[in-house]
Amino acid sequence: MPLSVSQKDSVLDLQESQNLTKRPVSQELEKILYEPIGVLDHGFIRVVDYMGDDDAIVQAARVSYGKGTKKVSQDRGLIHYLMRHRHTTPFEMCEIKFHIKLPIFIARQWIRHRTANVNEYSARYSVLENEFYVPKKENLATQSASNKQGRGDGLTPQNAEEVLEILKNDAQNAFSHYQDLLNEDEDGHVRDEERQGLARELARMNLSLNFYTQWYWKIDLHNLLHFLSLRADSHAQYEIRAYAHAMLDIVKKWVPHTYEAFEKYVMQGAKFSADGVDTLKKMIKGQKVMQKESGMNPREWREFCQLLSLNPETGNDVTD
């Protein structure tokens, strides 16, 4: 269940309420405000509040002009200039608050981004729900031979079935034992009047990391874009990448000019080292450059060639 009954009631109350405001609003974001967007098997992300839009970024950049220009093309051009030259402070004028439901092991990875305000569901005084993440078969893989924190080839169908069975059984057993420790059923009723229940803050330690948690996560636009540049990247873990892509769609609705610039200059753009720029200049002049002459180490050379669709073994030859 993406939302609990009480959460659904709260969403309906919020959607039925009307608030008059003189503040700018994003019409496209208003359409999905409070609505849960499903991620993974039981997770979701939803916008619960926001402040500012593309105009707020322009206003901050042209502070001496008050509201700034009224021409959309000029505003769009300024936002692209700010993104291209990494003038980040105007983007900090916009903020957004999410309600997110996610597996605990992804939350522990996510919290490494320390530029947001976070308030998480507490299992010290609330009982966790019997919901845990189980990957799809196509997302199960071996350990990568070249990347210590990544996945390699997919598992065989037989191995995948075995892994899924272990994950499901372990999680179900863990939750059953969690209830035993609490001496409570799923409705919160005492199971055995003759037995003492363990404190919730202790009972929770028996649960596995694929159980779901929830939090409110508030962040400014600049730091959100930095988060997305890392977590929507193809090298990021699949599970957190799924949330990042859902957030990208939200950013597109909220600040379309900023989203366009972010896609163009960050997500689809590329950065080169001094050696990379020097090598690129030589290649443009028609010189053949190999890894040893480039000044780059083998890994950097492979990444450089990948960006330019070059064959790392032959240098200038374009791969098919």
Secondary structure, DSSP 8 states (H G I E B T S, - for coil): --S-HHHHHHHHHHHH-----SS---HHHHHHTT--EEETTTEEEEEEEEE--HHHHHHHHTGGGTT----HHHHHHHHHHHHHTT--GGGGG-EEEEEEEEEHHHHHHHTT--SSEEEE--TTTS---S-B----GGG-EEE-SS-TTSEEEE--HHHHHHHHHHHHHHHHHHHHHHHHHHTB-TTS-BS-TTS----HHHHGGGS-TTBEEEEEEEEEHHHHHHHHHHHSSTTS-HHHHHHHHHHHHHHHHH-HHHHHHHIIIIIS-----HHHHHHHHHHHTT----HHHHT--HHHHHHHHHHTTB-TTTSS-B--
